[in-house]
């Protein structure tokens, strides 16, 4: 999972904004299969990416929700 922003619009200055626990208290993650994590920002060790599904953040996984569905354009 990527935690950094790298632009997204035409006025991007080239500055990569990395995750910092100074800017938030919690990180909520929802993935396509419905799994969810609610992680204290101070426990996040990555500044630009995060690997979920292993033992490192297992304690912060919360009850799964419904899987996300794909919208189909008509």
C-alpha angles and dihedrals in degrees: 000000000000117000099179130079119228105185122283099189138060095258094061111144095206093254114135112214110211127199114271129181087217089074100048143015101219139024117214116196127189119182130195097262091057099258114142138195130193105195127180107241090232090062094055109101100178121086098190106013142021131203113214130185098055132091098275096076099018093111090061097052111113130198112304120250130205117301116260115256127220117243112229117211114225 
